[in-house]
């Protein structure tokens, strides 16, 4: 099996995932994922696609991720891993889609408008 390359995005985070057969090593930006994401909830999200498909420990994952915060980065990685697993086996798509892992979350920060303090907040209005 050759290396499978996929991309995942969430808010401003972009994750490039390289999936290959191996022993289950997950490397994020040249660090072990447990060092990069010290919170157990985030570590669970990285392994979630493997847990759902029952392929935990079968593939090595190398990730380059940048932009956004740690939650956005984890969810971008999760989407990219899910897409890579579907490329390997098309039957995984129904399992992952049922759990909502195949959907790109489109929510982004709304832009600031001119003549306003923030995206929706206005400057204080003075009647007199």
GROMACS elastic network, one bead per residue, 0.5 to 0.9 nm:
[ bonds ]
;  ai    aj funct       b0    kb
    1     4     6  0.85921   500
    1    20     6  0.70718   500
    1    21     6  0.69348   500
    2    19     6  0.86128   500
    2    20     6  0.65852   500
    2    21     6  0.82646   500
    3    18     6  0.61202   500
    3    19     6  0.55641   500
    3    21     6  0.80483   500
    4    17     6  0.78710   500
    4    18     6  0.55037   500
    4    19     6  0.50574   500
    4    20     6  0.65008   500
    4    84     6  0.63752   500
    4    85     6  0.89504   500
    4    87     6  0.79034   500
    4    88     6  0.82989   500
    5    16     6  0.71098   500
    5    17     6  0.56614   500
    5    19     6  0.65457   500
    5    80     6  0.86575   500
    5    84     6  0.69965   500
    6    15     6  0.83780   500
    6    16     6  0.59521   500
    6    17     6  0.53595   500
    6    18     6  0.67784   500
    6    19     6  0.83330   500
    6    80     6  0.55532   500
    6    81     6  0.74635   500
    6    83     6  0.66108   500
    6    84     6  0.58807   500
    7    14     6  0.72205   500
    7    15     6  0.56431   500
    7    17     6  0.61344   500
    7    76     6  0.79878   500
    7    77     6  0.80359   500
    7    79     6  0.78331   500
    7    81     6  0.83534   500
    7    83     6  0.79667   500
    7    84     6  0.86517   500
    8    13     6  0.82916   500
    8    14     6  0.59518   500
    8    15     6  0.51239   500
    8    16     6  0.65958   500
    8    17     6  0.79504   500
    8    75     6  0.81027   500
    8    77     6  0.60108   500
    8    78     6  0.75377   500
    8    79     6  0.52002   500
    8    81     6  0.80073   500
    8    83     6  0.81443   500
    8   104     6  0.78415   500
    9    12     6  0.71447   500
    9    13     6  0.56452   500
    9    15     6  0.62724   500
    9    16     6  0.89514   500
    9    72     6  0.80846   500
    9    73     6  0.79549   500
    9    75     6  0.77541   500
    9    77     6  0.77965   500
    9    79     6  0.73855   500
    9    80     6  0.78341   500
    9   104     6  0.70250   500
    9   105     6  0.80480   500
   10    13     6  0.52940   500
   10    14     6  0.68034   500
   10    15     6  0.87455   500
   10    68     6  0.81165   500
   10    72     6  0.54105   500
   10    73     6  0.70295   500
   10    74     6  0.87756   500
   10    75     6  0.64415   500
   10    76     6  0.51046   500
   10    77     6  0.89203   500
   10    79     6  0.86401   500
   10   104     6  0.70602   500
   10   105     6  0.61338   500
   10   106     6  0.74052   500
   10   107     6  0.80350   500
   10   108     6  0.82127   500
   11    14     6  0.84109   500
   11    67     6  0.86964   500
   11    68     6  0.67838   500
   11    72     6  0.63684   500
   11    73     6  0.88081   500
   11    76     6  0.86295   500
   11   105     6  0.77151   500
   11   106     6  0.73562   500
   11   107     6  0.65298   500
   11   108     6  0.51411   500
   11   109     6  0.74175   500
   12    66     6  0.84215   500
   12    67     6  0.54990   500
   12    69     6  0.84159   500
   12    72     6  0.75035   500
   12    73     6  0.85733   500
   12   108     6  0.77477   500
   12   109     6  0.89528   500
   13    65     6  0.70389   500
   13    66     6  0.57262   500
   13    69     6  0.72957   500
   13    70     6  0.87629   500
   13    72     6  0.57609   500
   13    73     6  0.52794   500
   13    74     6  0.88092   500
   13    75     6  0.87167   500
   13    76     6  0.64906   500
   14    64     6  0.82582   500
   14    65     6  0.56356   500
   14    66     6  0.56976   500
   14    67     6  0.63583   500
   14    68     6  0.81119   500
   14    72     6  0.86377   500
   14    73     6  0.69601   500
   14    76     6  0.62460   500
   14    77     6  0.80693   500
   15    63     6  0.66145   500
   15    64     6  0.57273   500
   15    66     6  0.67447   500
   15    67     6  0.88860   500
   15    73     6  0.69019   500
   15    74     6  0.86162   500
   15    76     6  0.55837   500
   15    77     6  0.54266   500
   15    78     6  0.89455   500
   15    79     6  0.87330   500
   15    80     6  0.68610   500
   16    62     6  0.83215   500
   16    63     6  0.56441   500
   16    64     6  0.51710   500
   16    65     6  0.62853   500
   16    76     6  0.87353   500
   16    77     6  0.75594   500
   16    80     6  0.70258   500
   17    61     6  0.67246   500
   17    62     6  0.58516   500
   17    64     6  0.66438   500
   17    65     6  0.84785   500
   17    77     6  0.71244   500
   17    80     6  0.60728   500
   17    81     6  0.66436   500
   17    84     6  0.79048   500
   18    60     6  0.82216   500
   18    61     6  0.57723   500
   18    62     6  0.51224   500
   18    63     6  0.63531   500
   18    64     6  0.86815   500
   18    81     6  0.85811   500
   18    84     6  0.82440   500
   19    59     6  0.65040   500
   19    60     6  0.58900   500
   19    62     6  0.66218   500
   19    63     6  0.87175   500
   19    81     6  0.76610   500
   19    84     6  0.68357   500
   19    85     6  0.84210   500
   20    58     6  0.87843   500
   20    59     6  0.55100   500
   20    60     6  0.53078   500
   20    61     6  0.65999   500
   20    62     6  0.85754   500
   21    24     6  0.82407   500
   21    58     6  0.61860   500
   21    60     6  0.57657   500
   21    61     6  0.86598   500
   22    25     6  0.72983   500
   22    57     6  0.74583   500
   22    58     6  0.56430   500
   22    61     6  0.85580   500
   23    56     6  0.89468   500
   23    57     6  0.52283   500
   23    58     6  0.54762   500
   23    59     6  0.59266   500
   23    60     6  0.60574   500
   24    56     6  0.66696   500
   24    58     6  0.54253   500
   24    61     6  0.72625   500
   25    32     6  0.79033   500
   25    33     6  0.87137   500
   25    57     6  0.75022   500
   25    58     6  0.89838   500
   25    59     6  0.72576   500
   25    61     6  0.61671   500
   25    62     6  0.81580   500
   26    31     6  0.85630   500
   26    32     6  0.62018   500
   26    33     6  0.58344   500
   26    34     6  0.86641   500
   26    46     6  0.88127   500
   26    59     6  0.85778   500
   26    60     6  0.59189   500
   26    62     6  0.60354   500
   26    63     6  0.77200   500
   27    30     6  0.57104   500
   27    31     6  0.53930   500
   27    33     6  0.54935   500
   27    34     6  0.88997   500
   27    36     6  0.87591   500
   27    60     6  0.81988   500
   27    61     6  0.61597   500
   27    63     6  0.59956   500
   27    64     6  0.86274   500
   28    31     6  0.52843   500
   28    32     6  0.60685   500
   28    33     6  0.54125   500
   28    35     6  0.89725   500
   28    36     6  0.67612   500
   28    37     6  0.89710   500
   28    61     6  0.82751   500
   28    62     6  0.61995   500
   28    64     6  0.61218   500
   28    65     6  0.71615   500
   29    32     6  0.82604   500
   29    33     6  0.86334   500
   29    36     6  0.81533   500
   29    62     6  0.78717   500
   29    63     6  0.60838   500
   29    64     6  0.51406   500
   29    65     6  0.65832   500
   29    66     6  0.87549   500
   30    33     6  0.89478   500
   30    62     6  0.79317   500
   30    63     6  0.79947   500
   30    64     6  0.81169   500
   31    34     6  0.82681   500
   31    35     6  0.65832   500
   31    36     6  0.63048   500
   32    35     6  0.54167   500
   32    36     6  0.63589   500
   32    37     6  0.86400   500
   33    37     6  0.57471   500
   33    38     6  0.80416   500
   33    43     6  0.72498   500
   33    46     6  0.83141   500
   34    37     6  0.52411   500
   34    38     6  0.54739   500
   34    39     6  0.80769   500
   34    40     6  0.83823   500
   34    43     6  0.65879   500
   35    38     6  0.55534   500
   37    40     6  0.78022   500
   37    41     6  0.89514   500
   37    42     6  0.61821   500
   37    43     6  0.62887   500
   37    70     6  0.75427   500
   37    74     6  0.83274   500
   38    41     6  0.88580   500
   38    42     6  0.76382   500
   38    43     6  0.74189   500
   39    42     6  0.55443   500
   39    43     6  0.65365   500
   39    44     6  0.89002   500
   40    44     6  0.61417   500
   40    45     6  0.87133   500
   41    44     6  0.51179   500
   41    45     6  0.64293   500
   41    46     6  0.89662   500
   42    45     6  0.50548   500
   42    46     6  0.64962   500
   42    47     6  0.89462   500
   42    70     6  0.82528   500
   42    71     6  0.71940   500
   42    74     6  0.64391   500
   42    75     6  0.87091   500
   43    46     6  0.52100   500
   43    47     6  0.65695   500
   43    48     6  0.86660   500
   43    74     6  0.82742   500
   44    47     6  0.52408   500
   44    48     6  0.59098   500
   45    48     6  0.50016   500
   45    49     6  0.79589   500
   45    74     6  0.67285   500
   45    75     6  0.71889   500
   45    77     6  0.87572   500
   45    78     6  0.65559   500
   46    49     6  0.73974   500
   46    50     6  0.84468   500
   46    74     6  0.63500   500
   46    75     6  0.77805   500
   46    77     6  0.67330   500
   46    78     6  0.55031   500
   46    81     6  0.82584   500
   47    50     6  0.54013   500
   47    51     6  0.62034   500
   47    52     6  0.88022   500
   47    56     6  0.74001   500
   47    78     6  0.77899   500
   48    51     6  0.50602   500
   48    52     6  0.61883   500
   48    53     6  0.86688   500
   48    78     6  0.73593   500
   48    82     6  0.89536   500
   48   101     6  0.88601   500
   49    52     6  0.52769   500
   49    53     6  0.62545   500
   49    54     6  0.83862   500
   49    55     6  0.83513   500
   49    56     6  0.85790   500
   49    78     6  0.68387   500
   49    79     6  0.84747   500
   49    81     6  0.68267   500
   49    82     6  0.56733   500
   49    85     6  0.80153   500
   49    96     6  0.69289   500
   49   101     6  0.75136   500
   50    53     6  0.52721   500
   50    54     6  0.56875   500
   50    57     6  0.80974   500
   50    58     6  0.87741   500
   50    59     6  0.89948   500
   50    81     6  0.84115   500
   50    82     6  0.82496   500
   50    85     6  0.83707   500
   51    54     6  0.50779   500
   51    55     6  0.65764   500
   51    56     6  0.58789   500
   52    55     6  0.79752   500
   52    56     6  0.88798   500
   52    92     6  0.87045   500
   52    95     6  0.69879   500
   52    96     6  0.70109   500
   52    99     6  0.84371   500
   53    56     6  0.80234   500
   53    85     6  0.84653   500
   53    92     6  0.63035   500
   53    95     6  0.70355   500
   53    96     6  0.76227   500
   55    58     6  0.55965   500
   55    59     6  0.75719   500
   56    59     6  0.74528   500
   57    60     6  0.77571   500
   61    81     6  0.82403   500
   63    77     6  0.75076   500
   64    77     6  0.89997   500
   65    73     6  0.66335   500
   65    74     6  0.89896   500
   65    76     6  0.82995   500
   65    77     6  0.76990   500
   66    69     6  0.88106   500
   66    73     6  0.72464   500
   67    72     6  0.84009   500
   67    73     6  0.73904   500
   68    71     6  0.80863   500
   68    72     6  0.58332   500
   68    73     6  0.64269   500
   69    72     6  0.53882   500
   69    73     6  0.61446   500
   69    74     6  0.87233   500
   70    73     6  0.50092   500
   70    74     6  0.61240   500
   70    75     6  0.86574   500
   71    74     6  0.51548   500
   71    75     6  0.62558   500
   71    76     6  0.85621   500
   72    75     6  0.52586   500
   72    76     6  0.61150   500
   72    77     6  0.86441   500
   73    76     6  0.50616   500
   73    77     6  0.61895   500
   73    78     6  0.86034   500
   74    77     6  0.50773   500
   74    78     6  0.61291   500
   74    79     6  0.87247   500
   75    79     6  0.62324   500
   75    80     6  0.86350   500
   75   101     6  0.89087   500
   75   105     6  0.89771   500
   76    79     6  0.52405   500
   76    80     6  0.62860   500
   76    81     6  0.87140   500
   76   104     6  0.85159   500
   77    80     6  0.51121   500
   77    81     6  0.61217   500
   77    82     6  0.85322   500
   78    81     6  0.52404   500
   78    82     6  0.61602   500
   78    83     6  0.86918   500
   78   101     6  0.72452   500
   79    82     6  0.50889   500
   79    83     6  0.62359   500
   79    84     6  0.86899   500
   79   101     6  0.60093   500
   79   102     6  0.62255   500
   79   103     6  0.75355   500
   79   104     6  0.72097   500
   80    83     6  0.51247   500
   80    84     6  0.62319   500
   80    85     6  0.87374   500
   80   102     6  0.88552   500
   81    84     6  0.50355   500
   81    85     6  0.62194   500
   81    86     6  0.86820   500
   82    85     6  0.51985   500
   82    86     6  0.63255   500
   82    87     6  0.87967   500
   82    92     6  0.85704   500
   82    93     6  0.82298   500
   82    96     6  0.70273   500
   82   101     6  0.66000   500
   82   102     6  0.65024   500
   83    86     6  0.51543   500
   83    87     6  0.64019   500
   83    88     6  0.89108   500
   83    93     6  0.84177   500
   83   101     6  0.88347   500
   83   102     6  0.69737   500
   84    87     6  0.51058   500
   84    88     6  0.65473   500
   84    89     6  0.89073   500
   85    88     6  0.50755   500
   85    89     6  0.62528   500
   85    90     6  0.80242   500
   85    92     6  0.69708   500
   85    93     6  0.82699   500
   86    89     6  0.50638   500
   86    91     6  0.72167   500
   86    92     6  0.56093   500
   86    93     6  0.56024   500
   86    96     6  0.86420   500
   87    90     6  0.63302   500
   88    92     6  0.86520   500
   89    92     6  0.59319   500
   89    93     6  0.79791   500
   90    93     6  0.57515   500
   90    94     6  0.83845   500
   91    94     6  0.63922   500
   91    95     6  0.76519   500
   92    95     6  0.53290   500
   92    96     6  0.61783   500
   92    97     6  0.84482   500
   93    96     6  0.52466   500
   93    97     6  0.58036   500
   93    98     6  0.84166   500
   93   102     6  0.75751   500
   94    97     6  0.51203   500
   94    98     6  0.60678   500
   94    99     6  0.87942   500
   95    98     6  0.53714   500
   95    99     6  0.67432   500
   95   100     6  0.89786   500
   95   101     6  0.89818   500
   96    99     6  0.52630   500
   96   100     6  0.63241   500
   96   101     6  0.53261   500
   96   102     6  0.61387   500
   97   101     6  0.56808   500
   97   102     6  0.51595   500
   97   103     6  0.73370   500
   98   101     6  0.77170   500
   98   102     6  0.85748   500
   99   102     6  0.81870   500
  100   103     6  0.59366   500
  101   104     6  0.80476   500
  103   106     6  0.87732   500
  105   108     6  0.85602   500
  107   110     6  0.88743   500
  108   111     6  0.89802   500
  109   119     6  0.88630   500
  110   119     6  0.60959   500
  110   120     6  0.86742   500
  111   118     6  0.80358   500
  111   119     6  0.55878   500
  112   116     6  0.73796   500
  112   117     6  0.76547   500
  112   118     6  0.50792   500
  112   120     6  0.76240   500
  113   116     6  0.57584   500
  113   117     6  0.78909   500
  113   118     6  0.67606   500
  113   119     6  0.55995   500
  113   120     6  0.78103   500
  114   117     6  0.80576   500
  114   118     6  0.86332   500
  114   119     6  0.88441   500
  115   122     6  0.76806   500
  115   123     6  0.78243   500
  116   119     6  0.70700   500
  116   120     6  0.72586   500
  116   121     6  0.63428   500
  116   123     6  0.58247   500
  117   120     6  0.76777   500
  117   121     6  0.55745   500
  117   122     6  0.52393   500
  117   123     6  0.55698   500
  118   121     6  0.51011   500
  118   122     6  0.69512   500
  118   123     6  0.88157   500
  119   122     6  0.83475   500
  122   125     6  0.80889   500
